[in-house]
Amino acid sequence: MMTRFARRTLIAGAAALIAAPGLLRAAEPIRLGLTPVFLDNDAEVIARLRAALGTGSGRAIELVQRRTYQEVTGMLLEGAVDAAWLCGFPFLQHEPALALLGVPVWRGAPLYQSYLIVGRDDPAAALPDLQGGTHAFSDPDSNSGWLITASDLARIGARPEAFFLRTLFAYGHRNVVRAVAGGLTRSGSVDGYVWEALAGVEPGLTAQTRVIGRSEELGFPPFVTRRERVDDPAVTALRGALLGLSGTAEGQAALSLLQLDGVVPGEAALFDGIRARMRDVQAG
């Protein structure tokens, strides 16, 4: 005959088994998608960011890296990651399905520019001077690394594939700078934030290039999630960790390496300039 203690033990064990799936789900890491287009596989930056977000969220953080924005965006839309650090361009391409979690602040504002660069000794003064040359883009879904130049050309009735002799995608803004600095291409379209950050940590590299064009200020690449998951506990925890980065020692260390001030909630209107650029390309 089963004793009272044995019955209590059996009931407790059954309850634990029923609760286990929930406990396991709670222990699952928060998955954040990244692309080397932005972070360029900097191991120290990635480690610092993971640690800071883990502390802020109280959850393990898994940073999932892929080569292109298309891959990372696809993983987010398919549910393979909980959130992603995207460019404003792919965010707007899928805006009905995505929601903002936060926008990084650089030099006091959640804004940045695209730079058009050439080799240090190149005589070009503006985009029209580059016709017939070779050009490096960063990613076909990058605002600063493709859309800005493509829309500038659309405004004068031209397209990249006809305007330039040859183009390539470097899949990394640092790689665009390297391509121009090393003479692989005559010119390049690069994230102004990345170029300025490199000027601080690799001045010998950026010194081999020269900025001949700067876009208007546009919404900084945001952190986003799927719209239907915006109130999910994991996503809520991640949002809190992102917005609180500047308030912790670990967060400040990560932000310092990224040369950022913090992360703010942001709003869709920040990306109106990119929307206008998208319309220009579509009209062209």
Secondary structure, DSSP 4 states (H G I P E B T S, - for coil): ---HHHHHHHHHHHHHHHHHHHHHHHHSPEEEEE-HHHHTT-HHHHHHHHHHHHHHHTS-EEEEE-SSHHHHHHHHHHTSSSEEE--HHHHHHTGGGEEEEEEEEBTTBSEE-EEEEEETT----SGGGGTTSEEEES-TT-IIIIIHHHHHHHTTT--HHHHSSEEEE-SSHHHHHHHHHTTSSSEEEEEHHHHHHHHHH-HHHHTTEEEEEE---EEPPPEEEEGGGTTSHHHHHHHHHHHTGGGSHHHHHHHHHHT--EEE---GGGGHHHHHHHHHHHH-
